[in-house]
Amino acid sequence: MSKLPPEPDYEYVVERIARFIREAVERAGVKGVVLGLSGGVDSATTAALCVKALGSERVEALILPDSETTPREDVEDAEALASQLKLTHHTIDIHGIYEAYGGFLPFHDPQANVSNGNLRARIRMTILYYYANLRGLMVCGTGDKSELLLGYYTKYGDGGVDILPIADLYKTQVRRLALRLGIPERIAMKPSSPRLWPGQMAEKELGVSYEVIDPVLYLYVEKGRNVEEIVEETGVERETVEAILRRIHRSEHKRMPPPIARVSPHTVGHDWRLPWNP
């Protein structure tokens, strides 16, 4: 009974996102963008859109597997896509960097999946920003709307980026767009996983598929439906709907800048946020 979010005008979506990327690069005064290419649908789609916007010569990719957690086929898919898109790219196994952190931390716990997974995500983003600074680029994020709303990303890891081109498209929409952009089906339809610990799979961790999640998100966010209405319109069990909505609200801090304790008449981000006007 559950229906996916409606199909957008993909031609308009591609044109609008490409213009967004070009304007962001121009406004920042940088040469282009760098992004992390994982072998999954989100980063593949983002990379293809960046190439449409800027040309392959202004888009660079870092493939950052951890040999302990990343399947070899993901690396191969990422490298093949980078070659297909004619991107300058580098593959760097971050496992040694991750191990170095553990060796220096007296409180390191190898069994703490979430803490260690978030560390891997933040290591990747540190490398991306180091590379961006060296090359005069901006860091392009690859998160989609479903992940953003669920808070299914690492704060200051894959969430710490300069722009998010596909963050207004639900996961199921990104998959359909990927196929239209010529992304190989094995990537477009690959089960999602951040690969932050061995065997991690997104839908297993979330407890429900994106084909169920996206209609709930769409009705709640875009249509303003309440729990009862969502259950009636989708046929999804009430417990599942409530669990999805709890994720939205509990992760709000990830989508907001850090709160500031106000002690002056002009607090940055509240009363003082003048646009640049030279």
C-alpha positions in Angstrom: 0.0 0.0 0.0 3.0 2.3 0.7 3.7 4.6 -2.3 7.1 6.2 -3.0 7.5 9.9 -3.2 6.3 11.2 -6.6 8.7 11.3 -9.5 10.1 14.8 -9.9 10.9 16.3 -13.3 14.3 14.8 -13.5 15.4 17.1 -16.4 14.7 20.1 -14.2 16.4 18.4 -11.2 19.6 17.9 -13.2 19.6 21.4 -14.5 18.8 23.0 -11.1 21.5 21.0 -9.3 24.1 21.6 -11.9 23.4 25.4 -11.7 23.6 25.1 -7.9 27.0 23.5 -8.0 28.3 26.0 -10.6 27.1 29.0 -8.5 28.5 27.6 -5.3 32.0 27.1 -6.9 31.9 30.6 -8.4 30.8 32.2 -5.2 33.5 30.5 -3.2 36.2 31.4 -5.7 37.6 27.9 -5.9 38.7 25.8 -8.9 36.2 23.0 -8.5 35.1 20.3 -6.1 36.4 17.1 -4.5 34.2 14.4 -3.2 34.5 11.0 -1.5 33.6 8.3 -3.9 32.4 5.2 -2.1 31.1 2.9 -4.8 27.5 3.6 -3.6 24.6 5.3 -5.3 24.7 8.7 -3.6 28.4 9.5 -4.3 28.1 8.1 -7.8 25.1 10.3 -8.6 26.7 13.4 -7.0 29.9 12.8 -9.0 27.9 12.6 -12.3 26.0 15.8 -11.5 29.3 17.6 -10.6 30.7 16.6 -14.0 27.6 17.8 -15.8 28.0 21.1 -13.9 31.7 21.7 -14.1 33.2 19.2 -16.5 35.4 16.3 -15.4 38.6 18.5 -15.3 37.2 20.4 -12.3 35.9 17.4 -10.3 38.3 15.2 -8.3 37.5 12.2 -6.2 39.1 10.4 -3.2 38.3 6.8 -2.7 38.8 6.2 1.0 38.2 2.5 2.0 39.1 0.9 5.3 40.5 -2.5 4.3 38.9 -3.9 7.5 35.4 -2.7 6.7 35.1 -1.9 3.0 34.4 -4.7 0.6 36.8 -4.9 -2.4 33.9 -4.7 -4.8 33.0 -1.2 -3.5 36.5 0.0 -4.2 36.4 -1.5 -7.7 33.0 0.1 -8.4 34.3 3.5 -7.2 37.4 3.2 -9.3 35.5 2.1 -12.4 33.0 5.0 -12.1 35.9 7.5 -11.6 37.4 6.2 -14.8 34.0 6.3 -16.6 33.6 10.0 -15.6 37.3 10.7 -16.4 38.0 12.0 -12.9 41.3 12.6 -11.3 41.2 10.2 -8.4 43.3 8.7 -5.6 42.6 5.5 -3.6 43.8 5.6 0.0 43.3 2.9 2.5 42.6 4.7 5.8 43.0 1.6 8.0 46.5 2.6 9.1 45.4 6.1 10.1 42.5 4.6 12.0 44.8 2.1 13.8 47.2 5.0 14.7 44.3 6.8 16.5 43.6 3.6 18.5 47.3 3.2 19.3 47.5 6.7 20.9 44.1 6.6 22.8 44.3 5.0 26.2 40.5 4.7 26.2 40.2 3.1 22.7 37.6 0.3 22.6 37.9 -1.9 19.5 34.3 -3.2 20.1 32.6 0.2 20.2 31.2 0.1 16.7 29.5 3.5 16.6 32.4 5.4 18.1 34.9 3.7 15.8 32.6 4.1 12.8 32.2 7.8 13.4 36.0 8.1 13.8 36.4 6.5 10.3 33.9 9.0 8.9 35.8 11.9 10.4 39.1 10.6 9.2 37.7 10.6 5.7 36.4 14.1 6.0 39.8 15.4 7.4 41.5 13.9 4.4 39.0 15.5 2.0 39.5 18.9 3.5 43.3 18.6 3.5 43.1 17.7 -0.2 40.6 20.5 -0.9 42.9 23.1 0.8 45.9 21.9 -1.2 44.1 21.9 -4.5 41.9 25.0 -4.1 38.7 23.0 -4.1 35.5 22.8 -2.1 34.3 19.6 -0.5 31.1 18.4 -2.1 28.9 16.3 0.2 27.0 13.2 -1.1 24.2 12.8 1.5 20.5 12.5 0.4 17.3 13.8 1.9 16.4 10.5 3.6 19.7 10.3 5.4 19.6 14.0 6.3 16.1 13.7 7.8 16.9 10.4 9.7 20.2 11.8 11.0 21.8 8.8 9.3 25.3 10.3 8.9 28.2 11.3 11.1 28.2 14.8 12.5 31.5 16.5 11.3 32.2 13.4 9.3 30.2 12.9 6.1 27.9 15.7 7.4 30.8 18.2 7.5 30.9 19.5 3.9 30.6 22.7 1.9 27.6 21.8 -0.3 25.0 19.1 -0.5 23.7 18.9 -4.1 21.4 15.9 -3.7 20.1 16.5 -0.2 16.7 17.5 -1.4 16.1 14.1 -3.1 14.9 11.0 -1.2 17.0 7.8 -1.5 14.6 6.1 -3.8 14.5 9.2 -6.1 18.4 9.2 -6.1 18.4 5.6 -7.3 16.0 6.5 -10.2 18.0 9.6 -11.1 21.2 7.5 -11.0 19.9 5.2 -13.7 18.9 8.2 -15.9 22.4 9.6 -15.5 24.0 6.4 -16.8 25.2 5.1 -13.5 25.6 1.3 -13.7 22.7 -0.6 -12.2 24.9 -2.6 -9.9 25.8 0.8 -8.2 22.4 2.5 -8.5 20.6 -0.4 -6.9 23.3 -1.6 -4.5 22.1 -1.9 -0.8 23.2 1.2 1.1 26.0 1.1 3.7 28.4 3.6 5.2 30.8 0.7 5.7 31.8 2.1 9.1 32.2 -1.3 10.7 32.3 -4.9 9.4 29.0 -6.1 8.0 27.2 -2.8 8.5 24.2 -2.3 6.2 22.0 0.7 6.3 18.5 -0.9 6.1 19.5 -3.6 8.6 20.6 -0.9 11.1 17.5 1.2 10.5 15.3 -1.8 10.7 13.3 -1.0 7.6 13.8 -0.5 3.9 14.0 2.9 2.1 10.9 1.9 0.1 9.1 2.1 3.5 11.0 5.0 5.0 10.6 7.4 2.1 6.8 7.4 1.9 6.7 8.1 5.6 9.2 10.9 5.4 7.5 12.4 2.4 4.0 12.4 4.0 5.3 13.8 7.3 7.7 16.5 5.9 6.1 17.5 2.6 2.4 16.9 3.3 2.3 17.6 7.1 0.5 14.3 7.9 0.2 13.1 11.5 1.0 9.5 12.6 -2.5 8.2 12.2 -2.8 9.7 8.7 0.5 8.2 7.6 -0.4 4.8 8.9 -3.7 4.9 7.0 -2.2 6.2 3.8 0.8 3.9 3.7 -0.3 0.8 5.5 3.0 0.9 7.5 2.7 -0.3 11.1 2.2 2.5 13.6 5.3 1.4 15.6 7.5 1.7 12.5 6.1 5.1 11.6 6.7 6.4 15.1 10.3 5.0 15.1 11.0 6.9 11.9 9.6 10.1 13.2 11.5 9.8 16.4 14.7 9.6 14.4 13.9 12.9 12.7 13.4 14.7 15.9 16.2 13.2 17.9 18.7 14.0 15.1 17.7 17.7 14.8 20.9 18.8 16.4 22.9 17.4 13.5 21.1 19.7 11.0 21.6 22.8 13.1 24.7 24.9 13.8 26.0 24.6 17.4 23.8 26.6 19.8 25.3 29.8 21.3 24.7 31.0 24.8 23.5 34.6 24.3 25.2 37.2 26.5 25.3 40.2 24.2 22.8 42.3 22.1 24.3 40.9 18.8 24.7 37.2 18.8 26.3 35.6 15.7 23.7 33.7 13.7 20.8 35.3 15.6 21.0 39.1 15.5 24.2 39.5 13.5 24.2 37.7 10.1 24.7 40.4 7.6 25.2 39.3 4.0 28.5 40.1 2.3 28.0 43.3 0.4 31.4 44.9 -0.7 
